[in-house]
Amino acid sequence: MSQATTAAPSRNRIDLVDLARGLALVAMFVFHFAYDLSYFGLIETDIPFEWRWFARGIAGTFLTIVGFSLVLATRNGFKRAAYLRRLAMVAGAALAVTVATWFAMRDSFIFFGILHQVALASVLALPFLRLPPLALLASAAVFFALPAFVVHPWLDHDWLAWLGFSRLPLRTADFVPVFPWFGCVLVGMALAKLVLPLGGAWRAWQARILPARILAWGGRHSLLVYLVHQPVFIGGLMLALQLMPATPPQERDFALTCQRSCVDGGTEPPICMKVCGCAIQGLKRENLWSKALTDTLAAAETERTREIARACYRSQ
């Protein structure tokens, strides 16, 4: 993704940077394909819930490479036309993602995902280009730390959610707000300013073997790869489901609903997983499970389910 905004002309490219971006794409493929399997009920793991740290690591890696590549692309002077062209490509792609997800998954459409962050970060980073590495790292620390300290009801408004200060739960398939994620871009810029002047064989390294060449090619065309891969994954899975229909397990759906409701109430995700698992086992022990699934509990039975849930919560 970062290639579209920060890549230097091909003759100035560093293959190792493209390779790193390609490896990040592979990690993204793993996460998104697992996410799609979970979404279609083909696996019992709740990927968005249980793999959230993996997803954050991928996003952080991409944004660090964005910062590194921006310094790399401007080390021989700022080329305004090329910069504006690449910025327009990423901003247009971000808008396309928002529009597509608005129609495809309106309840969790992407209003400020990784592409939105890359586009805005490409602008926000410009005043930081002249700063030395230590100043960049200090600025990154500020971006990382502020969300833990800045709290105000006014910042909870939906139209300010993209800043990253809202404490309200958000329903969106991808959310990469300015705070703290722009800090990763600044870290990448600092890293570039530290290592580029050193030179070294890493700058002259070339991807020669086929796997490395494929990864480097993906890194050079990361925006295109990013836009294409999910339609391919989803289309393939939808075709497979047409040929071999699969019904999501009822227990899995019940557990996911329970966990999300618990997290929305302010409880930590690991605790919610244990509480919901405990509640399901309790309902089964008392022969209330089938009624809970079909929503046919009597008033007394409904109260009993609440008692089971409270007991499970207290036991954690």
Secondary structure as GFF3:
##gff-version 3
##sequence-region A 1 316
A	DSSP	alpha_helix	3	6	.	.	.	ID=ss1
A	DSSP	three_ten_helix	10	12	.	.	.	ID=ss2
A	DSSP	alpha_helix	15	39	.	.	.	ID=ss3
A	DSSP	alpha_helix	47	50	.	.	.	ID=ss4
A	DSSP	alpha_helix	52	74	.	.	.	ID=ss5
A	DSSP	alpha_helix	80	104	.	.	.	ID=ss6
A	DSSP	three_ten_helix	106	108	.	.	.	ID=ss7
A	DSSP	alpha_helix	114	124	.	.	.	ID=ss8
A	DSSP	three_ten_helix	126	128	.	.	.	ID=ss9
A	DSSP	alpha_helix	133	149	.	.	.	ID=ss10
A	DSSP	three_ten_helix	153	156	.	.	.	ID=ss11
A	DSSP	three_ten_helix	158	163	.	.	.	ID=ss12
A	DSSP	alpha_helix	178	195	.	.	.	ID=ss13
A	DSSP	three_ten_helix	196	198	.	.	.	ID=ss14
A	DSSP	alpha_helix	201	204	.	.	.	ID=ss15
A	DSSP	alpha_helix	210	220	.	.	.	ID=ss16
A	DSSP	alpha_helix	222	243	.	.	.	ID=ss17
A	DSSP	alpha_helix	250	264	.	.	.	ID=ss18
A	DSSP	alpha_helix	269	285	.	.	.	ID=ss19
A	DSSP	alpha_helix	289	294	.	.	.	ID=ss20
A	DSSP	alpha_helix	299	315	.	.	.	ID=ss21
###
